[in-house]
């Protein structure tokens, strides 16, 4: 099923059967590394300042979503207080952005176009990844710059010709996604979908 250039994904998972995830084309900041299949999972999840920055960013994004309705109510009764609270949010976001920017160890960090859904992602790369390979993905959603630290497993790697030479389209299924991170992803997808629908509507109305 396609809606305004987007594909609705129906997954067999019991939790996913109750909702549809839209797969959209999106611009994100993406960095990743291959996880050692022989290393204990607990070792690969040890605390690290850069991991903490992504955890902080996703937590703040979720709190911001939850507090938005309350902020609207405050704005009706006390615009000055609402303005002050929004300023505090901007200050916290600035600090979070700075922490994310310190993640300089990733050679593959750059902005690129991906196909994104609530359960998987596809991106292009100069190198192929083995089917079944486990990746740690560091994803920054734009324009708000919300950081997500996700684990995934490669399910496809297909060679595609391009003007830059041979490249590969890699599909990664997200694994062990927390409910909070999934909520952030779905909210982002819905906003992007709404933006695309508004853009399509404006284009059709333009003489």
Order of alpha helices (4+ residues) and beta strands (2+ residues): beta-beta-beta-alpha-alpha-alpha-beta-beta-beta-beta-beta-alpha
